[in-house]
Amino acid sequence: MSVTTDAVEPLWNPREAAEFLNVSPATLSRWRSQQEGPPYVQVGAVARYNPPTVRAWVLEREAEHG
């Protein structure tokens, strides 16, 4: 199976993901350590977030509580 990157958005760093979610980067770090929060990808020593996945995570939370 070949994978193309044409449809993949650039990954967000924790600061960018935190800004989108309106939380602090420390909150994201805490969520990661508690295995909560949006899914992330470990790239080397840095967590990265796929924007469509983060958006989907938000929509799932909204559906659960809305």
Beta strands, then each sheet from edge to edge (+ up, - down):
strand 1: 41-43
strand 2: 46-48
sheet 1: 1+ 2-
end
